[in-house]
Amino acid sequence: MVFAATEWTAMNTERRAYKSDISDEQWQLIGPELDRLTPPSHLGQPRKVDLREVYNTIQYQARSGCQWDMLPHDLLPKSTVYDYFKRWRDDGTLDRLNAYVGKLVRQADSPDREEFASAGSIDSKTVPSTQACEGRGYDGGKKITGRKRNIVVDSLGLLMAVSITLASVDDAMAARSVIPQIDRLAQPRLRVIWADNKYHNHSLNGHVQSHPLVDWKIEVVKRPPGTKGFVLLPKRWVVERTFAWLDRYRRLSKDYETRADSAEAWVKVVSINRMLRYLKPSPHQNPFNYPKKTVSAICLQSEIA
């Protein structure tokens, strides 16, 4: 059941709002869609839980990094929220909701923009993980023991696909796990994915070309000759910015999840929340301004691209 803003406020006067709570305007965007994607249980019983409170509790965890069994008592209990989180993780609800909000962002950015992207960017980031996770590896380049987040974003930096692998897995090999997520069924307009030299791999290119549902290609954006250290590469800087956006949520500061699919689900949860904050900024949301040097570098690279 989707509750109107006034009804929800009346039902939840017993607790004070957290900064992570979804606003009325944001809930109006995703509430009906989330209700549609979450049918009643297989027993046919009507839902008694307020989906907005479920979403608020999950967002509290994403922002604070709180453990499941240490949720505040004025939020919904773990026994309730984890069931919904697991259900949304396993039945594809988070994927569909992320795609739905992404289309709203693309339309809001430019009314003439197509709802599906024609270009994307891929990259990975190694993050440390806890000993409780089912599998982790050692990234010799980054000197980190943990997992690797492999993501594909569109030209606006919106999440299109995510895959969690061991940190020891080569980037070109790890990229294979995201290919089925961005085939012509999911992204019918996609034609090119920009990548760095880590993805200059004949085996990966052959795997992409042999996939029956893939119409896009990987195009490597090379560093300018003679450069050292970090360089803002044309067309690829958006994926680096997306990683920076994800890092603002404590739940993603480290991989705390036992299962890899749960780690992927949290990336999708954060992606949805970030897009909602873009579409309908919260009243208590502080405006973010890039440093002047970063703005100048981004503008310069956009002109070059």
Protein Blocks (a to p, Z undefined) as FASTA:
>chain_A
ZZdfklmmmmmmmbccdfkbccfklmmmmmmmmmmmmccdfkopacfbdfklmmmmmmmm
mmnopafklccfkbccfklmmmmmmmmmmnommmmmmmmmmmmmmmmmomkbcfbdfbdc
dddddddddfkbmbdcddfklopacddddddddfkopafbdcdddfklcfklmmmmmmmm
mcfklmmmbmbdcddfklmcfklmmmmmmpmkbcbdcddddddehiacjdddehklmmmm
mmmmmmmpmklmpcfbfblklmmmmmmmmmmmmmmmmmmccfklccddddfklmmmmmmm
mmmZZ
